Amino acid sequence: MGEAPFDDVSGVNAMLRVGIIGYGHRIEHMAKAMTVFGIPYRVAAIADPRAAEIQARQDPFLAETRFYESADEMLAHADELDGVMIGTRCHLHTEMACKVAPTGLPIFLEKPVAITFEQLKRLERTFRDYPAPVVVSFPLRLTPILQAVREIVQSGRIGSIEQVVAFNDVPYGTVYFRRWYRNYELDGGLFLQKATHDFDYISYLLGQRPRWISAMKARRVFGGDKPFDLKCRDCDERETCPESPFTRFRFGYEGERVQYDRRGEYCVFSEGIELQDVGSCLIEYENGVQASYTQNFFIRYKAARRGARLYGYKGTLEFDWYQNQIKVYRHTSPVVETIEFTGEMPHFGGDRELCYDFLMAMRDRRPSRSPLSAGILSALTCLWARESANTRQVCEIRMPEDVPA
């Protein structure tokens, strides 16, 4: 993990000890990404039902790690930790966070922070007076692009924001239909999986709470009549199906060879899939600003977009993470300003900032820039979006304590 490039002053060079609950791909990536800052730390413990399997990999990164099969076993030694990262499947995020709460340790919590109203109420009650920082995995709000957008908005260059149009066209959308995400009981649906980021950054830019929401969702392309447990490698249509590894390789030029085990877990056209592949929301905020949001999961390649248009009286600002660009259209003169960003980093640079925040939370108890309150508000908005889409009604976005059991 390397030596820290500074002298030991007031403990800044002390080795930080991290415990991880649920060692999946995402949290493994984040744990390893924290090494880039040269701040000494190690993964001291992992709690995961697959503990023996993970240990058997003999990853040098985990050479000093102790393994447990349950969070309770690991947390019995919480006094040996400086912070806890939670990377379980989504339906367990709330439960595991509440298990960690009695320790008072800094927490890194993957999104969504909850997938039901009951979970959200429990989370809010448990952490109401929590003494340590909680870093919610909201990388988009911490990206260089969004921080620059926020600076422009706060400067008043385009006037106060009166309307927002946000978009999320996902070029890797089949991931949610062929892997574990397809299980609605585990992830709560694609508003909670994807819109949680977008609702967060919109509230962050506006500095306003959402008040009302009207949402729709549909499954226009994916899903079908194939068996739910059918895998591409076992399908007799694997050389003709538009989503098979064979077709994506031959006509989409994806990968260096056909690999059924790389992307062919389950059929995206199977029965029993509850997720939407398109969704839309109209949100009214407390100050009356309206925001619209759309998500699409079957676009490809250069059709990818993620960002928004912000409309003020003095100007319009548009940004897109995939284009690495901000454009400011002045309304007072025929001028367009373009700001280009360089470099490619995971989650557009936001992951690196999350890593830094969690390191600082453990070492200095520095407040989180993506706090649990933001995670709760975003999940609440997503849950009401889901409720609105299911009932076809406009819903008031009420806080957890106001939601009936």
Secondary structure, 3 states (H helix, E strand, C coil): CCCCCCCCCCCCCCCEEEEEECCCHHHHHHHHHHHHHCCCEEEEEEECCCHHHHHHCCCHHHCCCEEECCHHHHHCCHHHCCEEEECCCHHHHHHHHHHHHHHCCCEEECCCCCCCHHHHHHHHHHCCCCCCCEEECCHHHHCHHHHHHHHHHHHCCCCCEEEEEEEEECCCCCHHHHCHHHCHHHHCCHHHHHHHHHHHHHHHHHCCCEEEEEEEEECCCCCCCECCCCCHHHCCCCCCCCCCHHHHHHCCCCCCCCCHHHHCCCCCCECCCCCCCEEEEEEEECCCCEEEEEEECCCCHHHCEEEEEEEECCEEEEEECCCCEEEEEECCCCCEEEEECCCCCHHHHHHHHHHHHHHHHHHHCCCCCCCHHHHHHHHHHHHHHHHHHHHCCCEECCCHHHCCC
